[in-house]
Amino acid sequence: MTLSLHALWKEFFSFLKKKIISNKSPIPPQRIKNIATAYIRLWKREEKVSSAEISRETKLLASNKEKALKAITVKRKGILLKRILIIHFCLPIIFNSFSSIQACSGRFVNPITDICWSCLFPISIGPVKVSSGGREDTSNPSQIPCFCPRPPIPLVPGIPVGFWEPARLVDVTRVPFCMVSMGGIQLGKSKINYGIHGASGERRTQNSFYQVHWYIYPVIYWLEVIVDFLCLEKGSFDVGYITELDPLWNADELSFILNPEAVLFGNTIAQAACSADCAAASAGFPMDALFWCGGCQGSLYPFTGNNAAHNGGVQASLLMVGRMMAKLHRELLLWGTSGTSNHHICQKYILPIIKKTQYKTQMTYPRPTTRGPMACNPLGRTEGIWGSGREFPYKGEDFGYLIWRKRNCCAI
């Protein structure tokens, strides 16, 4: 009889050790201690104990074992539920932190420190250059005075003036809706049309895809650098075009609607002619007659964000800028602003084919080019002269450019 009580006592404490102590549970309740004390007392008693008492104690032991097991199960479920809740709330934070790594990077353009103000030059009055600033210039009107209609007067005399005007900003980004020149804010999220870098073919030719954003940016008019000058474009900052909403930018086949003449330039002879355009742009200005060429960056056709010959981020982004301007000219959203005749200087004129000599580009992000002879360059000039160190990982793989536009007008 005593051995049976002894066995029960050992079984009970063996259960406590395995189920409670090994699971780092809190100290058993007082009732379990009392039961253990009772079993010790029964084990030490020398008198005989009835079988009914043993049965009662055995049932009590089984009941407490079941309660202890339930308590452990409840505790384990609570711990598991707590872990599930922690994971549930932490996963979005973790994924957001990972997405922010690829998310938008950028910076607002500082008009004082990020703009090469010497790119305003040369400034000319008629054929005479008031100041050259050591930079290239296109042809200017030679006649003084000029005559332009100003209703109700048919012809009004004026003075022909020529200068370079910072008029537009451009983003070239891998992340859809990433506004690089607006401080790196993201207007929306998209799971498609992300910028890519890849390789294909036997020679492992690099290819890429970029989105482009076009901003209206008449910074001279805002800052009132030149007061009451009729030739300045007046307006406010605005987002003029985003390619994420343009299906023609994503597919070469659809872009055929805008540029059906692209079939004429997809051959070796037409592309070989672009080497001459590259040489001309690197020495001075590109050749307007070779309107399908983007100089040293590649071909301006088709008007899409696909680049089949990616040779670095600076090269690819400059090519996207040229394609965007050619596309906007074709859509009649960009007009001509330079020339030598009265028709060219009296007002803007429709120009469905890009006039490459009308534009210069200046990088504003990630590292602005504000000094030196290569601060603002004509379209197509090789980036090998000035582009070193302008692309770097993480925050240096998206680009921003300021577009300088030649303006010839008749100041009345």
PyMOL commands that set and color helices and strands:
alter all, ss='L'
color gray80, all
select helices_A, chain A and resi 2-21+30-44+51-102+117-120+180-182+219-223+243-245+247-249+254-257+260-264+268-272+274-283+295-297+313-330+342-346+356-358
alter helices_A, ss='H'
color red, helices_A
select strands_A, chain A and resi 123-125+128-131+146-150+153-173+178-179+185-186+196-200+205-209+211-216+238-242+306-307+335-336+349-350+359-365+377-378+399-411
alter strands_A, ss='S'
color yellow, strands_A
deselect
rebuild
show_as cartoon
